[in-house]
């Protein structure tokens, strides 16, 4: 998606970095056959998603963008094509 700003926010970067570290931890403990360490790593992965979501709610995520030709109507869903 050329010209997109998808994922270029502090919330996205922080969530992805924490999740990446969790995947690395889980992978390491999978190789050394330690189920407890593996699940700790998976917990870190989930923590990354939670931290990214919280940061996004705090205003550090991508701002909503509405197309100028199709502004959102209050209390109404976008029109759907009938088939």
GUKE-421326 format. One record per residue (C-alpha): residue number from 0; residue in three letters; x, y, z. Coordinates in steps of 0.1 Angstrom, whole numbers. Layout:
N
> NUM/Ala/X/Y/Z .
...
***
This chain:
83
> 0/Unk/0/0/0 .
> 1/Unk/21/29/-13 .
> 2/Unk/16/61/6 .
> 3/Unk/0/43/36 .
> 4/Unk/9/52/72 .
> 5/Unk/-3/19/85 .
> 6/Unk/19/8/114 .
> 7/Unk/41/39/116 .
> 8/Unk/31/48/152 .
> 9/Unk/48/44/186 .
> 10/Unk/20/20/196 .
> 11/Unk/25/-3/166 .
> 12/Unk/63/-3/169 .
> 13/Unk/63/-9/207 .
> 14/Unk/38/-38/204 .
> 15/Unk/57/-54/175 .
> 16/Unk/91/-51/193 .
> 17/Unk/77/-67/225 .
> 18/Unk/60/-95/205 .
> 19/Unk/92/-101/186 .
> 20/Unk/111/-105/218 .
> 21/Unk/85/-129/230 .
> 22/Unk/88/-150/199 .
> 23/Unk/125/-151/203 .
> 24/Unk/122/-162/239 .
> 25/Unk/96/-189/230 .
> 26/Unk/118/-201/201 .
> 27/Unk/148/-204/224 .
> 28/Unk/130/-224/250 .
> 29/Unk/114/-246/224 .
> 30/Unk/149/-256/211 .
> 31/Unk/161/-264/247 .
> 32/Unk/128/-283/254 .
> 33/Unk/116/-262/283 .
> 34/Unk/77/-260/281 .
> 35/Unk/76/-234/310 .
> 36/Unk/100/-211/292 .
> 37/Unk/81/-215/260 .
> 38/Unk/48/-204/276 .
> 39/Unk/65/-175/293 .
> 40/Unk/76/-164/258 .
> 41/Unk/41/-168/245 .
> 42/Unk/29/-146/274 .
> 43/Unk/54/-119/264 .
> 44/Unk/39/-121/229 .
> 45/Unk/4/-115/243 .
> 46/Unk/18/-87/264 .
> 47/Unk/30/-70/233 .
> 48/Unk/-5/-69/219 .
> 49/Unk/-19/-56/251 .
> 50/Unk/7/-28/254 .
> 51/Unk/2/-18/218 .
> 52/Unk/-36/-17/223 .
> 53/Unk/-33/4/255 .
> 54/Unk/-9/28/238 .
> 55/Unk/-32/32/209 .
> 56/Unk/-61/40/232 .
> 57/Unk/-39/66/249 .
> 58/Unk/-36/84/216 .
> 59/Unk/-2/70/203 .
> 60/Unk/-18/50/176 .
> 61/Unk/-30/59/141 .
> 62/Unk/-57/85/140 .
> 63/Unk/-89/76/122 .
> 64/Unk/-91/87/86 .
> 65/Unk/-123/92/67 .
> 66/Unk/-125/96/30 .
> 67/Unk/-138/131/20 .
> 68/Unk/-163/117/-4 .
> 69/Unk/-178/93/21 .
> 70/Unk/-179/109/55 .
> 71/Unk/-192/87/83 .
> 72/Unk/-229/94/92 .
> 73/Unk/-238/94/129 .
> 74/Unk/-253/61/139 .
> 75/Unk/-254/47/104 .
> 76/Unk/-233/20/88 .
> 77/Unk/-218/25/53 .
> 78/Unk/-240/16/24 .
> 79/Unk/-235/-20/11 .
> 80/Unk/-239/-31/-25 .
> 81/Unk/-269/-53/-31 .
> 82/Unk/-262/-85/-50 .
***
